Amino acid sequence: MKIHAVLLCLVLSLFTASAAEIKVGAVDIKKIFESYYKKEQAEKEFKNSVASYTNERKVYIDGLKKITEELNKLQNDAQNQAIDKKTQDEKKKAFGTKFSEYQMKQKELDEFDRTRKVQLADSEKRILTSLLEDIKKVIAEKGKAEGYTMIVDRSGVTAIGAPAVPFMQDNLDITDAIIKTLNASKPAETGAKPK
C-alpha cells in the first residue's frame, strides 16, 4: 500500500511538471538479470561452493557411518552370550566410548552444516547484490546520459499479483539497450568451439 502511495505521489508530481520535461523509460529487470553474462559466471562459482560443501559434508557422513557400523558390532559383541562376561563388559565400555565419539562427530557435523549454510546464504546474497548493483549503475548512467526523468521496472508485480506497470508503450522499453551495455564488457571466449 505504501508503494502505491509513493508511486501515486511520484506520478502526480510528474504531471505538475511540463510535459516537455518528462521522459520516462522502462526496463525488465528480470530479463536484464537473466541476460547478464556475469550471472552465468556467478552461478558456476556458487554451484562450485555448493559442491565443495556437499563433498566436505560427505566426509562427515562417511565418518558417522563408519562409527555406526563399529557401534553395531560392539553392541552385538556385548550382547553375545557365547563371549565371556569380561569380554562383554569390555565391549560395553568400548561401546560407551564409541557412542561418545559418535555424539561428538554428530555435533561437529551439525556445526559444520550451520556454519556452511550461513556462508552459502551470505555468498549468494553478496553475488546477487553485486549483480544488481551493476545493473542499477548502468540504468542510472543511461538515464542521466539520455535525460530520463525516471526509469521504471516493468517486471514487478503488486502485492495482489497485478503488474506494477499495467500499460506501457513498447518504445519506452530500454531493456535491450541496457543488456547490450552490460554485456559489452564480456571477455572474449578463449578457445575455439569444436565443430
Secondary structure per residue as TSV (DSSP state, phi and psi in degrees):
chain	resnum	aa	ss	phi	psi
A	1	M	-	360.0	-39.0
A	2	K	H	-64.6	-37.6
A	3	I	H	-62.3	-42.7
A	4	H	H	-62.1	-41.2
A	5	A	H	-64.7	-42.2
A	6	V	H	-64.7	-45.6
A	7	L	H	-62.3	-41.2
A	8	L	H	-61.3	-44.8
A	9	C	H	-62.5	-41.5
A	10	L	H	-63.4	-45.7
A	11	V	H	-63.7	-44.2
A	12	L	H	-63.1	-38.4
A	13	S	H	-68.0	-31.6
A	14	L	H	-67.9	-35.8
A	15	F	H	-68.5	-23.7
A	16	T	H	-75.3	-23.6
A	17	A	S	-78.0	164.3
A	18	S	-	-69.8	143.4
A	19	A	G	-60.0	-30.5
A	20	A	G	-68.5	-23.7
A	21	E	G	-86.1	-14.9
A	22	I	-	-92.0	126.9
A	23	K	-	-137.4	114.5
A	24	V	E	-112.6	138.0
A	25	G	E	-126.3	166.5
A	26	A	E	-140.9	150.6
A	27	V	E	-136.1	158.7
A	28	D	-	-108.1	95.7
A	29	I	H	-58.1	-39.6
A	30	K	H	-60.2	-46.1
A	31	K	H	-64.2	-42.2
A	32	I	H	-61.6	-47.9
A	33	F	H	-59.2	-46.9
A	34	E	H	-66.9	-26.8
A	35	S	H	-92.3	-10.8
A	36	Y	-	-71.9	125.0
A	37	Y	H	-61.5	-30.0
A	38	K	H	-69.0	-20.7
A	39	K	H	-63.1	-45.1
A	40	E	H	-62.5	-42.3
A	41	Q	H	-61.7	-44.4
A	42	A	H	-63.7	-39.9
A	43	E	H	-62.8	-41.0
A	44	K	H	-62.6	-45.6
A	45	E	H	-61.5	-42.8
A	46	F	H	-67.1	-41.5
A	47	K	H	-62.1	-36.3
A	48	N	H	-64.0	-39.4
A	49	S	H	-64.1	-41.8
A	50	V	H	-65.3	-40.9
A	51	A	H	-64.4	-39.6
A	52	S	H	-62.1	-45.5
A	53	Y	H	-58.9	-44.9
A	54	T	H	-62.6	-42.6
A	55	N	H	-66.0	-43.2
A	56	E	H	-63.7	-39.9
A	57	R	H	-65.5	-35.1
A	58	K	H	-62.3	-36.1
A	59	V	H	-61.6	-43.7
A	60	Y	H	-62.0	-47.0
A	61	I	H	-62.0	-44.5
A	62	D	H	-61.8	-39.4
A	63	G	H	-62.6	-42.6
A	64	L	H	-65.4	-38.7
A	65	K	H	-62.8	-42.3
A	66	K	H	-63.2	-44.5
A	67	I	H	-63.7	-39.3
A	68	T	H	-61.7	-42.1
A	69	E	H	-62.2	-42.3
A	70	E	H	-64.4	-39.7
A	71	L	H	-62.1	-44.5
A	72	N	H	-60.3	-42.8
A	73	K	H	-64.7	-46.0
A	74	L	H	-61.0	-41.5
A	75	Q	H	-64.5	-44.1
A	76	N	H	-62.2	-42.9
A	77	D	H	-65.3	-39.5
A	78	A	H	-66.6	-26.9
A	79	Q	H	-98.0	-2.1
A	80	N	-	-74.6	115.6
A	81	Q	T	-72.5	-15.9
A	82	A	T	-76.6	-15.2
A	83	I	S	-94.3	145.0
A	84	D	-	-65.4	160.2
A	85	K	H	-59.6	-41.0
A	86	K	H	-62.8	-43.8
A	87	T	H	-66.3	-39.2
A	88	Q	H	-60.9	-44.1
A	89	D	H	-62.8	-39.5
A	90	E	H	-63.6	-39.9
A	91	K	H	-67.3	-37.8
A	92	K	H	-64.3	-42.6
A	93	K	H	-64.7	-44.1
A	94	A	H	-62.8	-36.4
A	95	F	H	-60.9	-45.8
A	96	G	H	-59.8	-43.2
A	97	T	H	-64.4	-45.4
A	98	K	H	-66.2	-36.7
A	99	F	H	-65.4	-38.2
A	100	S	H	-62.5	-40.0
A	101	E	H	-63.0	-41.5
A	102	Y	H	-59.9	-47.1
A	103	Q	H	-61.5	-39.9
A	104	M	H	-65.4	-44.1
A	105	K	H	-65.0	-36.7
A	106	Q	H	-65.3	-40.6
A	107	K	H	-63.9	-40.0
A	108	E	H	-61.7	-42.9
A	109	L	H	-62.6	-45.1
A	110	D	H	-60.1	-43.6
A	111	E	H	-66.9	-41.8
A	112	F	H	-58.5	-47.7
A	113	D	H	-58.0	-48.7
A	114	R	H	-59.1	-49.7
A	115	T	H	-62.3	-49.5
A	116	R	H	-67.4	-36.0
A	117	K	H	-65.7	-38.8
A	118	V	H	-65.4	-43.5
A	119	Q	H	-61.3	-43.1
A	120	L	H	-65.7	-41.3
A	121	A	H	-64.4	-42.0
A	122	D	H	-64.1	-41.7
A	123	S	H	-62.6	-45.3
A	124	E	H	-61.4	-41.5
A	125	K	H	-65.8	-42.6
A	126	R	H	-62.6	-42.7
A	127	I	H	-61.8	-49.0
A	128	L	H	-60.4	-45.6
A	129	T	H	-61.0	-43.1
A	130	S	H	-62.8	-45.5
A	131	L	H	-64.0	-43.2
A	132	L	H	-66.1	-34.4
A	133	E	H	-64.2	-41.8
A	134	D	H	-58.0	-46.4
A	135	I	H	-64.0	-47.2
A	136	K	H	-61.6	-37.0
A	137	K	H	-63.5	-45.9
A	138	V	H	-65.5	-40.3
A	139	I	H	-62.9	-44.9
A	140	A	H	-64.0	-42.3
A	141	E	H	-62.4	-43.7
A	142	K	H	-65.3	-42.3
A	143	G	H	-59.3	-44.5
A	144	K	H	-69.7	-44.4
A	145	A	H	-64.7	-33.3
A	146	E	T	-106.0	9.9
A	147	G	T	71.6	31.6
A	148	Y	-	-74.5	138.4
A	149	T	S	-75.1	-39.7
A	150	M	E	-159.5	151.8
A	151	I	E	-126.6	122.9
A	152	V	E	-107.1	156.8
A	153	D	E	-91.1	113.9
A	154	R	T	-84.8	-5.4
A	155	S	T	-87.0	-9.6
A	156	G	-	-73.1	160.1
A	157	V	B	-130.3	155.2
A	158	T	-	-80.5	176.9
A	159	A	T	-61.7	-25.7
A	160	I	T	-97.1	7.2
A	161	G	S	90.8	2.5
A	162	A	-	-81.3	152.4
A	163	P	B	-60.4	137.6
A	164	A	S	-67.7	-29.4
A	165	V	S	-119.3	92.3
A	166	P	-	-68.2	-27.0
A	167	F	-	-145.4	141.4
A	168	M	-	-160.6	138.0
A	169	Q	-	-70.5	140.9
A	170	D	G	-61.0	-29.9
A	171	N	G	-69.8	-9.9
A	172	L	G	-85.9	-12.6
A	173	D	B	-79.6	122.1
A	174	I	-	-113.8	20.4
A	175	T	H	-55.5	-50.0
A	176	D	H	-62.6	-36.5
A	177	A	H	-66.4	-38.4
A	178	I	H	-66.1	-44.6
A	179	I	H	-60.1	-44.1
A	180	K	H	-60.7	-44.2
A	181	T	H	-64.8	-45.8
A	182	L	H	-60.8	-42.6
A	183	N	H	-85.6	-2.3
A	184	A	T	-65.3	-26.5
A	185	S	T	-91.3	8.9
A	186	K	-	-65.2	127.7
A	187	P	-	-65.1	148.3
A	188	A	-	-66.1	141.6
A	189	E	-	-71.7	135.4
A	190	T	-	-95.0	146.8
A	191	G	S	83.8	138.4
A	192	A	-	-81.8	144.9
A	193	K	-	-79.0	136.5
A	194	P	-	-67.3	146.3
A	195	K	-	-93.4	360.0
